Amino acid sequence: HEKWKLFTTRPIPLSTHSEVSLAISMDSKEAVDAFNAAAGVNGGTADINPVQDMDFMYGRDIADLDGHVWGPFWMDASAIPPSY
């Protein structure tokens, strides 16, 4: 945080607040799971929300050390139901 304060005078929100969610497209469900696991063993918090598994889309959300939400997901656009 001290380094970040060199770039802005804006307050740094508490890690318990949500300010942004960053979605990251992954190549497979396995890549989503690997991202989630890596976050969990490197200081982040894995699965902060329920796992989203809708057959055509799969995602798991993590929080980094500052509480930012990252949403790695996989999607097969050709399998999206017409009603979605």
N, C-alpha and C positions, 0 to 999 in steps of 0.2 A: 504494500500500500504506500509506503514512503516513496518508492520510485514513481508510482502512478501519480502521486501528488505533484510531481515535477511537470506534468503535462496538463493539469487542470486544477481549477480551484473549486470545482463542483464537489459536493460531498459524495463519499463512497457509501452506497447503501449497505445495510446489514445483509449478511449472507442468508438471513431468513426471509428476505424480500425478493420478489420476482420483478425484474426490470426488463428482461429480454429472453426470448427463447430462440435458439439457433438450430434450425433443421438442417441435417446433413444427409444427403442421399448416399446410400451404400449399395454395393454390388450384390448383396445377398443377405438373407436372414442371419447366416453364420457371421457375417461381418458386423452386423448390428450387435449380436451377442458378444463378439470379441471386443468391440468398442466399450460396451457396458461393463464387461469384466475388467478391462484395463482401467477404466475410470475407478472402479471399486477398489482395486489394489494399489492405486496411485494417489489416494487421498480424496478422491471425489466420492459422491454418494450415488450408488447405482439404484435404478428402478425407483425414482422418486414419485412416479405415477404408475398406475396399472399398465401392464404390457398391452399394447394395441396389436391384436392379431386378427385381421379381417380377410384372411386368405390372399387378397390381392395386395395388401399393404401390411407391413409389420414394423413396429417401432417400440423403442424403449428409451425413456428419458433419464438423464443423469444430471447431477448438479456438480459443477466444478468447485474448487476450493473457495471461490468468492461467492458461490451461490448462483452463478449463471446456469441457466437450463440449456442443455444440449440435447437435441432429439435426433439421434441417428435413426434412419428409417430405410426400409427397402420397399419398392413398389413395382408391381407388374401392371403398367398402364393398360395393357391389352386385356386385362382380366377385370377391369373396373366394371361393376354392374351398371347397366344403363340408368337405373333409378338412383344411383349415388350422386 
